[in-house]
Amino acid sequence: MFGRKKTETPAPESAPVIETPEQTAARHQAKKGPTPTRAEREAARRRPLVPEDRKAARKAARDAEMVERQKMRVAMETGDERNMPLRDRGPQKRYARDWVDARTGVGEWLMVIVLVYVFLAFLPQSDLQIWLTFSLWAIVLLVVLEGVLISFQLKRRLAEKFGEVERGVRWYGVMRAMQLRKLRLPKPQTKRGHFPD
């Protein structure tokens, strides 16, 4: 009732398995000793939580971290994605970097403009102070509008090229556009005006 159906036809005979001499020897090999108990296996794997020589362990960890940072710095300068930080990896981030680096915008000069405005603010002329305040707000508004424009253009281009846009790539591109080109990390790999395909 609940078991397998019994078939009237006999099961087809399988072809005889031919064993090689190595397989036969491995199957008939004698056991090398008693099976280790769980406690013995755990004891064999056990290592001290704190190394015996703490100074040497700290120095080794510091050296390993320094080597890792050096690899990351070189990768940021050369564009090698294998050693870049996780936030800079991926084809969409690479495309966003190349697209932003190919364009020229007001946002990358914002910090320089603000620095000039700070020095000009020390001048004692009140008419100049009023003009500086309004013009600075206009520049900040222009930079915000440029950021929104970059975000939408980047979204459209990424959707055309990759289909679905990863989370955070648009913000990554906008923040990169707000930095001076010479100070951007990873270093720009494209020239101005050479937009990626």
Contacts in CASP RR format, 6 or more apart in sequence:
PFRMAT RR
TARGET T0000
AUTHOR 0000-0000-0000
METHOD contacts of the structure
MODEL  1
MFGRKKTETPAPESAPVIETPEQTAARHQAKKGPTPTRAEREAARRRPLV
PEDRKAARKAARDAEMVERQKMRVAMETGDERNMPLRDRGPQKRYARDWV
DARTGVGEWLMVIVLVYVFLAFLPQSDLQIWLTFSLWAIVLLVVLEGVLI
SFQLKRRLAEKFGEVERGVRWYGVMRAMQLRKLRLPKPQTKRGHFPD
19 27 0 8 1.000
36 44 0 8 1.000
51 57 0 8 1.000
71 83 0 8 1.000
72 83 0 8 1.000
72 84 0 8 1.000
72 85 0 8 1.000
74 80 0 8 1.000
74 83 0 8 1.000
75 81 0 8 1.000
75 82 0 8 1.000
75 83 0 8 1.000
75 84 0 8 1.000
75 186 0 8 1.000
76 84 0 8 1.000
76 88 0 8 1.000
76 185 0 8 1.000
76 186 0 8 1.000
76 187 0 8 1.000
77 186 0 8 1.000
77 187 0 8 1.000
78 187 0 8 1.000
79 186 0 8 1.000
79 187 0 8 1.000
79 189 0 8 1.000
81 88 0 8 1.000
81 89 0 8 1.000
81 90 0 8 1.000
81 94 0 8 1.000
84 186 0 8 1.000
87 93 0 8 1.000
87 172 0 8 1.000
88 97 0 8 1.000
88 186 0 8 1.000
91 162 0 8 1.000
92 158 0 8 1.000
92 162 0 8 1.000
92 165 0 8 1.000
92 166 0 8 1.000
92 169 0 8 1.000
93 166 0 8 1.000
93 169 0 8 1.000
93 172 0 8 1.000
95 157 0 8 1.000
95 158 0 8 1.000
95 161 0 8 1.000
95 162 0 8 1.000
95 196 0 8 1.000
96 154 0 8 1.000
96 158 0 8 1.000
96 169 0 8 1.000
96 170 0 8 1.000
96 172 0 8 1.000
96 173 0 8 1.000
96 176 0 8 1.000
97 173 0 8 1.000
97 176 0 8 1.000
97 186 0 8 1.000
97 188 0 8 1.000
97 189 0 8 1.000
98 189 0 8 1.000
98 190 0 8 1.000
98 195 0 8 1.000
98 196 0 8 1.000
99 154 0 8 1.000
99 157 0 8 1.000
99 173 0 8 1.000
99 195 0 8 1.000
99 196 0 8 1.000
100 150 0 8 1.000
100 154 0 8 1.000
100 173 0 8 1.000
100 176 0 8 1.000
100 177 0 8 1.000
101 176 0 8 1.000
101 181 0 8 1.000
101 184 0 8 1.000
101 188 0 8 1.000
101 189 0 8 1.000
101 190 0 8 1.000
101 192 0 8 1.000
102 190 0 8 1.000
102 191 0 8 1.000
102 192 0 8 1.000
102 193 0 8 1.000
102 194 0 8 1.000
102 195 0 8 1.000
102 196 0 8 1.000
103 177 0 8 1.000
103 192 0 8 1.000
103 193 0 8 1.000
103 195 0 8 1.000
104 192 0 8 1.000
105 146 0 8 1.000
105 177 0 8 1.000
106 139 0 8 1.000
106 142 0 8 1.000
106 143 0 8 1.000
106 146 0 8 1.000
107 143 0 8 1.000
107 146 0 8 1.000
107 147 0 8 1.000
107 177 0 8 1.000
107 178 0 8 1.000
108 177 0 8 1.000
108 178 0 8 1.000
108 179 0 8 1.000
108 180 0 8 1.000
108 181 0 8 1.000
109 180 0 8 1.000
110 139 0 8 1.000
110 140 0 8 1.000
110 143 0 8 1.000
110 178 0 8 1.000
111 180 0 8 1.000
112 180 0 8 1.000
113 136 0 8 1.000
113 139 0 8 1.000
114 136 0 8 1.000
117 132 0 8 1.000
117 136 0 8 1.000
120 128 0 8 1.000
120 132 0 8 1.000
121 129 0 8 1.000
121 132 0 8 1.000
123 129 0 8 1.000
143 178 0 8 1.000
146 177 0 8 1.000
147 174 0 8 1.000
147 177 0 8 1.000
147 178 0 8 1.000
150 170 0 8 1.000
150 173 0 8 1.000
150 174 0 8 1.000
150 177 0 8 1.000
151 170 0 8 1.000
151 171 0 8 1.000
151 173 0 8 1.000
151 174 0 8 1.000
154 169 0 8 1.000
154 170 0 8 1.000
154 173 0 8 1.000
154 174 0 8 1.000
155 165 0 8 1.000
155 170 0 8 1.000
158 165 0 8 1.000
158 169 0 8 1.000
158 170 0 8 1.000
159 165 0 8 1.000
161 197 0 8 1.000
176 184 0 8 1.000
181 188 0 8 1.000
190 196 0 8 1.000
END
